[in-house]
Amino acid sequence: GQFNVYFGMKLIPDSTGKTGRMVAYQRSVLDAVGIVNGPAHAEIMWTDSGPCLVEVGGRCHGGEGTWRDIANKCVGYNQITTTLDAYLEEGRFMALPSSPSKLRKFGREAFIVARESGVVRTCPGFGEIRSMRSFLSEEIMQEDNNFMPVTIDCFTRPAAFQLLHDEEAVVERDYLRIRELEESGMWDFSVKCLTKPEAGAVVVVDPFSSGAQLAAKVVKLGYKLIMLFSEVDSPVAALVQSGTDLRGETIQHDDKNPDAIESFEATVTKLKALPYPIIAILPGAETGVLLADKLADKFETRTNPLYLSNARRNKYIMGETIRRAGVRAVKQTIVSDWEAAQKFLKEWNPSPYKVIVKPNQSAGSDDVFLCNSEEEVKAGFDKINGAINGLGVVNEGVLLQEFLEGKEYVVDSVSRDGVHKVTAIWEYDKREVNGQFNVYFGMKLIPDSTGKTGRMVAYQRSVLDAVGIVNGPAHAEIMWTDSGPCLVEVGGRCHGGEGTWRDIANKCVGYNQITTTLDAYLEEGRFMALPSSPSKLRKFGREAFIVARESGVVRTCPGFGEIRSMRSFLSEEIMQEDNNFMPVTIDCFTRPAAFQLLHDEEAVVERDYLRIRELEESGMWDFSVKCLTKPEAGAVVVVDPFSSGAQLAAKVVKLGYKLIMLFSEVDSPVAALVQSGTDLRGETIQHDDKNPDAIESFEATVTKLKALPYPIIAILPGAETGVLLADKLADKFETRTNPLYLSNARRNKYIMGETIRRAGVRAVKQTIVSDWEAAQKFLKEWNPSPYKVIVKPNQSAGSDDVFLCNSEEEVKAGFDKINGAINGLGVVNEGVLLQEFLEGKEYVVDSVSRDGVHKVTAIWEYDKREVNGQFNVYF
């Protein structure tokens, strides 16, 4: 058995002498380790002699922040919002009580404990829990048809349910029933086994936009997900639909290395080191196409011919490649100097004068100009050439193309060994607005049921053959001109738009491009059974892309409420937050929202679509101020926005500040600890912890932050891994922080204990050792009776490798397992902590401080029990 498995935790008021002593004790600890600003999460054991610290972290309570709704409803506020008040809203912070002495409701969290391991077909017990009177919310880690290990710590917890009610007895009764379900009725196993059956791994390169949906589907199907990022600090990393649950390993490709071959081989080495076979490598977004092609070729997985890779990414080469294949292509050239552009224009002499000027490698109508004179072409050329586009790529040259008059369509498809299946045909609604000629207003799904659509499908297949798309998805934008179809561009990846279109496709066609892509790679029979193209639709659907005609700070969006009440409303994707600046819409990157419409009657869909367009003219927005540029509110840096740090980061955005997400580690093992549904939209910066020169690496990160075009007003740790770097950066930028000389006392458990001991505060008996002889000497001098010794890493979290040992042999076994190993936070264990075992009940005192004024935000009573070979599992 594991002696300390978390089964749950209950919120309690500060209303007794016991809680009062714990709060006073916690404040002594905070003063000792120098937490004078920001959050603190203190785990305290109540022993026969009173409170004693287990450990304290200078960050918010973790657990992915699933506890926050309980705190909000029981206390009226939570540690996450209070942290931002401490840094940004002094008056609000100071108005809070010293600690919550009364609760408005009763709440607790049940951490689900799996006592058996195996592949779980379904989780029938979850349905019963959702029907309980006290059910509030949930966080589900266990996917259907996936392997589930037994629960021994926070990292192996399959789910958590949050309970709340006006009557404490209702909460307790439901909590006890959950414990009964764990014994019988929670799981439906397809097979019980000790280790995960080897299903193979699918690599998704740049799981952004619809690629995030592709990655989530990989997990759903039971395969191991590897998320590979092709660029450090990718500008499109935030393009993930709200609610997308991505759980997998991450690998960072180093595109900053000037030696591209060395960088590629380093990524190959990382992939080869994985303990499971790689069965597919797919691009998730446009930025991942080239690297995915190269890696798939290297690993000999299903792929497309490498010699045509640039024809699937470079728009100029794309056009010339299909022209050489005898397929109608746009008239064009690519130029990197103005003299060459003038020469092309003179020889061409377009009449009427309509010239498209755009980047060679971008997306989403980014910097696409329709020019009616040579002067306008020159202005577009100057804006694009050498600039960084919306995908973060430097524009090396500028495309000049003929303007295609007509209606634009999309033909989405998936291929396997040269067999092409069209999954959807979309008719674009593009219009001129806000000084931009081709703004997306929406798109409508149409069947392949006419001679026109048939010609487009045949044309698209000729394009696929020409550019070598024989395997995987393709997103082809085609203009229907007076002379028939002509390619705008084709991407060797799924239709983007963050995948918001997929539910329309599912309900109108019965499948979508994302699921079909995985079928093409992993389920040949299912792929081959699909029709060549969808000739009939089951329902009528279209997507409305909201267009902002004015800019300013939006107080609320009243029009959204009317849209949600429409007969055809299906779903939504909201980018515009209340109390945030909204620019006018000129491309996909400035779109404030999208609504998906669906109905049995086409007329209903069309009527609702027209009403949305009317709302854009009047009734959609409530501006607090109209302005052309965003008012300077300042930026908040969250270092490692994982676990509850993701909720902290989301709240920064909600409050209207600029969010900077700074990652302290490349390939962080805890990067997936983000609660499902968390919407993070901000800039990302990667700190290079792999650089052997730590000073150089730190200064490089400082330089990146200083280069930002807005003032940094706060730097906060999001997770345990970000505490040290956040401390150093806050000190460097002179924002509100804690004393740097005590930084290690807030992160290193051994130093923490000794620091509070020197301050005269009760601390646990302990030592830290890196060789067994020193451990033996300590144990001999101590001679614990009864023999109960805690052995654990010095820097980790979540009961990771914490052992209760009853003999010297058990201590030795724990020492050998921990010393030099990589812990759950991805840190190498340099030494092992040996501590006395604290008998008693464990509590948490969460607090937030400002200039040494400490406010307790919550007191939690832990339910930890011995189960599954682990003594301290959270229940």
N, C-alpha and C positions, 0 to 999 in steps of 0.2 A: 503493500500500500504506500501511496504518496501521502505524506503527513499534512500537507498544507495546500490542498486544492481549494480554489475559490468556488463556493457554491452560490454566493450572492452577497448583497449588502443592503442594509436598511438605513434610511435617513432618520436621524434622531435629533431632537432639539437640545439646545444647551440650557437644560432646565433642572439639573441636579448638581450636587456637590462634586460628584464624580466627573461629569462633563466639564464643570468649571475648573477642576484641577487639571484636566487634560488640556484645556484651552490655555491656561496659564503656563503649563509645561511647554506646550508647542511654541508659545511666544518667546520663551527663554531659549529654545532651540534656534528659532529664527534669528534672534539677536546674536547668538553665538556664531552662527555660520554666515552672518552678514546678509541675510535676506531682508533688505529694507525697502525694496521696490519689486513689484510684480507678484506672480503667483507662487504658492508653495503647496506641496502635497506631502503631508507628514503621516507616516504609518506608525502608530503608537500601540504598544502592548500594555494592557492594564494588568499589572502583576500584584502579588500580595503586598508588595511594598509601594505600590502606586504606579504612575506612568513611566515607561521607558521607551526610548526611540528605537524603532526598527530601522527606519531610514527616512530621509526627507529629500524631496526633489524640488529644485527651483523652477518648476513648470506647473502647468495645470494638471489636475487629475486626468489620468489617461483613459484606458478603456474605450478609445475611439469617441469619447464624449457622449456615449449613449445615455448617460445619467442626467444630462442637462435638462431634459424636459421634466423629469421628476423634481429636480431642484427648482425649476421655474414655477411649477404648480404648487409645490409645498412651501417654498420659502419666498418666492416672488422675484428671484433673481438667481444668477448662477456665477460660478467662478470665472467663466470665459468672458461674459459681458463685464463683470466687475474688474477684470484685468485691464480691459481697454479703458474703462472709466478711470482707473488709477493712473493711467498714462495720459489720457486725453480729455477727461471730464472731471476735474478735481471736485467741483461742487457736488456732482452726483455720487462720487465715491465717499466723500466725507459725510453725506447725509445718511449713509447706510448704518444700521446698528452694528455694535461691536461684534455680535454673534447672534444667530437666529434662536431666540428663546422659545418661540412657538411655531408650530407647523400649521399651514392652512388645510392640508390634506395629509394622507398617509401614503408613503411610497416606498417601494423597494425594487431592486433589480435581481432577477433570477438568472444566474449564469448556468447554462445547460451543461451537464456533465455526461459525457459518453462513457459508459462502462464496458462497452464492447467495440471492437473495430471491424471494419469491413466496408463493402461498397453499398451505400444506402440508395435504394430505389426511390423511396419517398419518405417524408417525415409526417406521418398522420397525426402525431401528437401536437404538432404545431397548430393544426386547425382547431383542436380543442382549446389550446391556450388562447388563440385569437378570439374565441367566443366567451372567454371568462369575463365576469363583471368588472374586474380590476385591470383588464388588459389596456395598456396605453400605447405601446409601440414595441418595435422589435429590431434586432440586428442579426441577420442570418448569414453565417459564414459557410454552413454546410449546404452545398448544392445537391440537387437530386442527381442520382447516377454517378456520384463521386465517392471516392474513398474517404472514410472518417476514421481517424485514430482515436484511441482512448484519450480522455482528458487528463492531463497531468499539470498543465499550466495555462496561462492566458493565451498562448500561441496555438494551443490545441483545443480551444473552446469552440464548439460547433454553432452556438447561437446564444443570444441574450434577449430576455424579455423584460420590459419595464412595466411595472404594475403600479396602479394609483387608484385610490378610492377615498370617499369621505369617511368610510368606516374601516378602522384598522383590522377588524375581524375578517372582513371580506378579503383584504389583501393577504392576510396570513393563511386563510383557508385555500385561496388560489395558489399560494406559494407551496403549501404542502401537497396540493394535487400535482403540481409540476414535478415535485420530487418523486411522487408515485409513478408518474408517466415515464420518468427516466428508467425506472425498474421494469416497466412493462407498458408498451403502447406508444412509445415515442417514435420508434424507427421501424421501417420495413426494409430489411436487408435483402439485396439480391444475392450477396455472398458474404459470409463472415470470414475474415482473414486478418492476420497480424500485420502484414505489410501491404502497401499499395500495389495492385497489379500493374505491370508495366504497360501503359497505353501509348507511350511515346509523347514527344513534345512538339508543339507547333510554335514557331517563331513568328511574331508579328512585328515587322519593322515600322516604327512610328505609329503606335496605336492611338492616333488622333482622329477626330472627325468620325466618319463611319467606321474607321479602323478600330475605334474603341468598342463599337458594337461587334465587330468581327472578333476581337480579342475576348470579349465577354462570352460570346457564343462558343469559343474554344473551350473555356472553362465549363460552360453548361453541358457540353458534350462529354466531359470527363477526361479531356486531354490536359497535359501539363502546358501551361501558358508561359512563354518566354517573351517578355516585352523588351525589344531592342530599340534603343534610341539612336538615330543616325547622327544627330547633332547635339552638341552641348548647348544648353540654354536655347532650345528651339522656340521660336516665336509663336508656333502654332500648337504648343503643348497643351494649352488651355482649351482647345477645341474638342471638348468631350461633353456629350449630352448629359444634362443633369440626371442623376439616378443610375448612371452606368457603373456597374460593380466590377472592378478589375482586380483580380487576385492572381498574381503570378510573380515569377522572378523577373528582375530587371537587369539588363546589361547596357552599359553606355559605350557606344562606339566613339572613339576620340577623333573627331573630324578636325580638331585644332592642330593635330600633329602634322607638321609640314611634310613628313615622310608618309605618303598615303599607303604605300605597300606595307610598311611596318605597322601602321594603324590597322589595316585590314587583317593582317596576320594575327595581331593581338586579339582582335574580336573573334577570329576563327578559333584561336586557342581557348578563349573563354567559353565558347559554345561547345567545343570538344571536351571540356572539363566537366560538363554537366553529367549527372549520373543517369541520364535516360536518352534513348535514341531520338534524334530529330527526324520527324517524318514529313514536315512541311515547313517552308519558309515563304511568308507572304508579305507584301507591302500593305501597311494600314492606311497610309496617306501618300500624297504625291511626293513628298520629300523622301519617302522610303523606297521608291521604285528601283533606283540604280543599285543601292546596297543590297536590297532583297534579291535582285537578279544575280549579282556577283556571288552572294552567299549560297543561293540555291544551286548555282553552277558548281561551286566548290564542294558542297555537301552531296551533290548529285541527287537532289530531290526534284520533284516535278517542277519544271521551269520553262522559260521562254529562251530562244536563242540569244546568247550574250552579244553576238556581233551586231544585233539590231537594238540593243538596249537603249542607246541614245535616241533612236527613232521613236521610242516610246516615252521619252521625257523631254527632249529638246524640240521645241515647236517648229523651228526652221528645218532641222533634219527630218522631222516627221513629214512635213509637207513635201519636201523633195523626194523622200523615199516612196510615198504613195504616187507621186507624179511619174517616177521611173517605172512603177508597176503598171502604168496605164490607167490609173484611177484619177478622176477629176480632183484637182487640187487648187488652192488659192494662189493667185499671183503674189509673189513676195520676194523680199531680200532681207538679209541681216547685215547691219552695219555697226561699226564701232567708232567711225569718225564722220563728221558732218559732210565732208567733201564727197564721200562715197554715197551718202544718202542723196545729195543734190544730183549727182550723176544718174542714179537710178530713177529719180523723179523726172528728170529731163528726158531720159530715154522713154519712159513710160507715158508721160504726159496724160494723166488720168482725166477723163471727161465723162460725167461731171467730176469735179475735184473732191473726191472722198477717199481719204487714206486712213487706214487703221495703223496706229502706232502703239506698240505694247511690249512688255518684257518677253524674253524668249523662254523663261522658265518661272512661271508663277501660277496663280489660280484665283478663282473668286472675283474675276473682273478687276483685279488689282492693277491700277495704272494703265487702263486700256482707254485710248483716246481716239475719237473720230475727228479727223482734221480736215478742214475745208480750204486750207491754203498752205503754202510752203512755210509761212511764218508760224502757223499752228503746229506743223510737223516739227519744226525746229524747237519749239517750246516743249513739245512732248519728248523729243529726243533728249533734250538737256535734262529733263526731269528724271528720265528712266536710266540713261546710260551711266553705269558705275554705281547706281544707288542700290540699297538693300531692299528687296521686294517683300511682299507679304508673307512669303515662305521662309524669309531669312537668308535668301540667296543673293549674292551680288550679281546685278544685271551686267553680264559681259556681252555688250552689244544690244541693239534694239531691232525689233522686227518691224518692217514696213510691209503692209499687206493691202490688197484690194478690199474694199468694203463690200460685203455680200448683202445684197438687198433680198429680203424675204423673211420667212418665219423660221425661228430656231426650235429645234427639237433635240431630245437626248435619246439615244438608244443604249440602254444598259444591257450587258451580256456577261456570260461566263463561258469559258471554254475548257475542254479537256482533250488533249491530243488532237487539236485542230477541229474538234466538233464544237460549234458555236451554238449556245442557247441564249436567245434574247429573253431577259427577265422582266423588262419594262420598257415602254416607250412613253416619254414625257413631252408635252407641249409647253414650251416656256412662254411666260408672259413677261416680256422685257419692254421697258418704256424709257423715254427720256424724262429725267427729272433731276433737280438740284445741280444742273449744269453737267450732268453725265448722261450719255446717250443710251446706255445699255444696262440700266438698273433692273435687277430681278424683282418682279412684283409677285411672282408665284409660278406654279407649274401644275399641269393637269395630266393625269394618267389616261392614256388612250389605248385602245386595242389595236392589234395588227390585223385590221379588217378591211383595208382599202388598197387599191393599187398604189396609192401614194406611200402608205406605210410599208407596203411590200417592197417598193423600190428603195426606201431608206434602209430597210433591214438588209437587203441584198448588197447595197452600197457599203454599209457598215462592215459586213463580212469581208468584202474586198479590202477594206482598210485594215482590218485585223490581220488578214493574211499577209498584207504588204509589210506591216511593221512587226510581224512575228509574234503576235499574241495568239499562242496556241494553247496556253494553259492559264487559267485564272480569270479574274474579272477585267472588264473594260467599260469605260465611261466615255461614250463618243458624243460630242456636241456637233450637230449637223444642221446646216442652213439649207432650207428648201428654197431654191432660187427659181427664176423663170426657166433655167436650163436643167433643173432637177437638183439632186442633193449634192452638197459640197461640204467637206469637212472643215469645221472650225478648229477642233483639236480632239485628240483621244488620249485618255489616261489609262495606264495599265494598273488600275486599282478600282475599288468600288466607288460608286456615286457618293460624293461628299455630303456637305450640308449637315454634318454631325449625325447622319443616319436617321434624321427625324421623319423621313419619307417611308421608312420600312413598314410601319403599321398600316399605312394606306395600301402598300403593295401586298402585304399579307392578306388583307381583307378583300381586296379587289381581284387579285390574281391567285392567291392561295400559297404563295411563297415569295421570297425576295432575293435580291442579289447577294446579300451577305450569307444567308444559309446555303444558297446554291454554290457559292464559292467554296465553302468547306465540303460540300457534297462532291464537287469536282475533284478535290484533292484526296478526300478520305472515304467517300461512299459512292463508288462508280455506278452501282445499280440504281441508286436514287437519282443521280444526275442524269443518266441515260433515259430514265423513265419520263423525264420532263418533256413537254412539247417544245418544238423548235422555237416558237414564240407564242405569247398569249393572245389568242384571236378573239376571246370574249372576256368581259369583266363581270364579276359577281355583284359588285356595287360600283358607285361612282365616287371618285375621290380626287381631291386636289389640295395643294398646299398654298397657303397665303403667306408671303414674306412681308412683314410689316415694314413700311417705308416712312421714315421720319422726314418731314419737309421743313421742320424748324429745329433748331438746336437750343439746348439750355439744360438747367437742372430740373429734372422731372420729380415733382412731389409724389404723385401717384399716377396710375394708368387706368382711369375709369373705363375706358373702352374695352379693356381686357375682360372685364366682368360681363359686358354685353355679349362679347364673342363666346365666352364659355357657356352662355345660356342658349346659344343658337342650336337649332335642330340637328345641324350637320357637324357640330363640334365633336372632334375625336380626341385630340391631344394638343399639346403646346410645347414650345421651347422658348423660354423667356431669357433674354440676355440683358434687358434693361431693368436694373434694380431701382426701387423707389429711392428718392433723395440722391440720385446720381446724375452726372452729366450725360446727355445724349447728343451725339453729333447728328447732322443730317446724313441720310443714307445715300451712299454713292457706290457701294459694293457689298460683297458678302460679309466683310469684316466690320461694317458699320450698320448691320441689320439689327434692330432692337428686339425683334421677336419673330416667331413663325408659328402659325396655327395650322393644324391638319384637320381637314374637313372630309366627312364621309356620310353617304346616305344612299338608300335604295333608289331615290328619285334624283335624277340629275338636276332637275329644276330647283330643288331645295338647296343643293350645293351651290349652284350658280347664284341664287338669290342671296345666300349668306355671304358669298364671296364679294358681290357688289356692295353689300352693306359694310363690309370691312373697309372697302376702298372709300366709302363715304365717311366712316369714322376717322380715317387718316386725315381727312380735310377738316373735320370738326368733331370733337368729343373723345378722341383717343387719349389725349394727354392733359394733365394738370401740372403746369410749370410753376415752380416757385420763383424761377428767374429765367428769362430768355437771354442767351449770350452765345457768341460765336465760338468761343474757346472755353475749355474746362477751367473753372475757377481753381486756383491752386490751393488744394487741401492738404498737401503733404503726403508722404509715403510711409507706410508701416512695413517693416521687414519682419517676416516670420521665418525663423531658422528651423528647418525641418517641419513643414506643416503636415505632420502625420498624427494619427490617433486624435486626441482632442485638439491638437494643434491645427488640424484641418478645419474644425469648427471655429477656432479662433481666427483663422485666415478668412473664412467665409464671412464672419462677422465684420471684419475690417472692410471688406467690399460693401457689405450691407450698409455700413455707416458712411459710405461715400469717400473713403480714403483710398489711395492707390496702394494696391497690394504687391509686395515684392516677396516671392517665395524663394528662399535661399536654401539650397541643399548642401549640407555639411559633408556628405559622403557620396562618392561616385558608387553607383550600384548599391544603394542602401537596402539592407534586408528588411527594413520595416516600412519601406515606401508604400507598400500596399495597405497599410493600416489606416484606411480612410473610410469613415462610415458611408455606407451606400446612400446616394442621394445628395452628398455634399457637393455644392457647386463652387468650384474654385476658379476664379478668373483673375489672373494677374500675370505679372512678368516673372520669369524664372531666371535665377542665377545659380550656376554650379560652382561650388568651392572645390578646388582640386586637392583633396586629402591624400591623393596618391603621389604627389610631388614630394620627394625626399627632403626638399628645402622648405620647411614649414613657414619660415619667415617670408620667403618669396611667394609662397602660395597665399598667405594671409594678405600681403600687400596687393597681390593681383585681384583678390576679391574686393578689397577696399577701393581699388581703382575702378572696378566695374560699378560699384555702388555710387562712387563720386561722379561717374559719367552719366548717371540718370538725370533726366531733365526736371526733377522735382525734389524738394527738400525732404530729407529723412527725419521724421519726427519721433519715431520709436523703433526699437529693435528688440524683438521678443523671441524666446525659445518656444518652438511649437511642441517639441518632444524632448525626451531625456537626452537624445544624441546631440541636440542643438544647444545645450546649456552653455558649454565652454566657449564655443564660437560666438554665440550671442553676447556673452559677457565681454569678450574681447572687442567685438565690433562696437557695442554700445559705449564702451570706454573710449574707443578711438574716435567715434563720432560725437562724443559728449552728450548723448541722450540719457534719459533717466535710466539708472542701472544700479547694480550692487557692487560693493568693493571688489576689485579685481584680485587683491591678494588673498581673498577667501574663496576664490572661484573653485578651487579643487575641493574645498570642504563642502561645496554644494553638489559635487558630482562623484567624488571618490568616497566610497562608503567607509573605508578605514579611517581616512583623514577626518571625515565627518564625525565619527564617533569620538576620536581623540580630541577634536576641536571643542565639542560640547562638554567633554569631561574636564578639559582645562578651564572651561568657563564655570565649573562647579555644578553642572547639570548632570543628573543621573544618566549614565551611558552603559551600554552593554560591555561585558568583559570580552576582549577580542585580541587577535593578532592577525597579521598578514604575513604569509610565508610563500616563498617560491621554490624551496627545496624541502624534502621530506624530513631531513635531520632537524631543521628548525621547528617543524611542526611537532615532531616527537618530543623535543625539548620543552616546548610550550605545554604540551599535554601532560608531561611528567610533572612539571612544576605546578600546574593547575590541579591535576588529579580530580576531575569533576565527579561529584557524587550527588544524585545518581548520574550515570554516564550518559549524558545527552549533549551532543555537540552539533552545532549548525556549521555546515560546510557550504560555501557559496562563492560565486564570482564577486569581484570587487566592484565591477561596473556592468550591471545588466538590469533587467526589469522583468516583471510579470512572473515571478517564481521560477525563473529560468535556472535550471540546474542548482536548486537549493535542496540540500540533503540533511535529514535529521539522522545522526549517526549514534549508535548505542555501543560501539566498541571502537578500539583503535584500528581494527581491520576495515571497518566501514568508513572511518575517516580517511584511511589510505586510499580506498577505492574512489571516494568522492574527490579527493585531492588529485588523483591521477586523471580522472575524467575532466576536471575543470582546468587544471594548470596548462597554459599554452594553447587551449582550445579557443575557437571563435564562438562567442556567446550569441544570444538571440538578438542583440542589437548590432551584431557584426563587428564587435570589438574583440581583439585578442585578449584573453584573460592573462594579465601579467601578475601572477601571484594568486593566492587563494585566501579567502577570509575564513578564519575559525572563530566562532562566537559561542557564547553561552546560549542555551535554549531558554527562551522566555516563556514561562508557563502563564497562561491567562487568556483573556479575550482581546482580539485585535480590533483597533478602530483606525479611522482616518479623520484627520482634521485638515480640511482644505481652507486655504486663506489667500488673501491678496493684501499687499502692503503698498503704501506710498509714503516715502520719506520717513520710514520707521513706524508709521501708524498701521497696525495690523487689524484687518477685518476678517473674521471667520465667516466663510460663505456656506459651509456645510460640515456636519459631523456624520460619518457613516460607521455603522457597526458591521464588521465583516462576518460572513458565514463561511468559515474555512474548515475543511474536514479532511480526514485521511481516506484516500480512495485511489485505486489503480496504481498502487505501488508508490504513491506520492502523498506525503503527510500534510500538505497545505494547499489543497486545491480549492479555488474560489467556487462556492456554490451560490 
